[in-house]
Amino acid sequence: MSEDLKAPDWKAEWQPLAEAVGRDFSDRTVVFGADAVEPGTIRRYLEPLEIGCPIHYDAEAARAAGYPDIVAPYTATMVYSVAPMWRPGEPTVYESAGRDAQLARSPINNDDMPLGPKTTGFFATDISMEFLRPVTVGERVGRRGQRLLSCTPKQTSMGRGAFMTWESELVTDRGEVVARVRTGTYAYNPVQSEEEQP
Amino acid sequence: MTHLASRQRSFSDVVVGEDLPSVEFPLTVYRLVVAAGGNRDFNSIHHNTAYAQATGAPEMYASTFFLMGMWERLVRDYIGPAGTIQSIRDFRMRKFNLVGSTVQVRGRVRDARLDGDRGIVTLEVESVVDGQVTVGPGTVEVTLPAAGAAR
């Protein structure tokens, strides 16, 4: 059987997800990140980027620029919504000494993809973010919503899978929406190695 | 020495069509590891060659958070402390930004308009490796004080 004739079978596995476009897969609760916004985590985010603006380091400079306290970088807002890898009382996430062994559980994954085929490869392809305001020291950030906006099965140089677009919002511990995020992802099973990113 | 990002640009300084000073980010394993520690994206595709290659990539490559932060560096250097970022759109990762390469982030002023006492400026931004666009081109909408005043 030719590859073309086989193609509809793997695409059909994505049909349940394609039919779910428009659905919010979350229960609308806010899932908060591991750490509050604080000067140390801001500094460590900025370090590899070598961003030197004083509003990110100095409370007086931040207030002089019109902010209530030291400001987190806008692009770090989503970072503050990432859940911890491990919490006290949970079983270990390091189950193997294998050199390349992965965590037993990871907060950055597509494990919660509720429909469609099981995939082993996953990465973000594109992001659009609207910022209502930056977050400042002392706040916590969580993520709310997981609405599927699109699902397009496609074979690429990386493998067979589907491009998806998801929508969510970032919310502070006081319930204020500070950013809206649309994230494109590609979930796939690898077939070969190529430099081109789909 | 006053850092570039601590100088305040006002709306009246903006020239539509002007290029922003570009920023270069040499990507070493060291830097990718520091970035993972800073942004907590510890996915092995960003710091482990063998793992990245097993997923179909030619090498470990910069994460989404790190790449977005590079755009913020370019933009913050331009807008100064009282500038704000309203949105980042079409941040599309077209090619891997691989370890051993240098990412150049560059931008240009596409549009500028006044809204009361603040200026709204649309910047077109892209990341380039060896002359090829790897991220974008997208747009970043920012605000600037009209004449050097606080936000």
Interface residues (C-beta under 8 A of the other chain):
Chain A: A34 T41 R44 Y45 L46 E47 P48 L49 E50 I51 G52 C53 P54 I55 A61 A62 A64 A65 G66 P73 Y74 T75 A76 M78 V79 V82 M85 R99 D100 Q102 L103 S106 I108 T120 G121 F123 A124 T125 D126 I127 S128 M129 E130 F131 P134 S157 M158 G159 G184 Y188 P190 V191 Q192 S193 E194 E195 E196 Q197
Chain B: H3 L4 A5 S6 F25 R31 V34 A35 G37 G38 N39 R40 D41 F42 N43 S44 I45 N48 A50 Y51 Q53 A54 T55 G56 A57 P58 T64 F65 F66 M68 G69 M70 W71 E72 R73 R76 D77 G80 P81 A82 T84 I85 Q86 S87 I88 R89 D90 F91 R92 M93 R94 K95 F96 L98 T134 G138 A150 R151
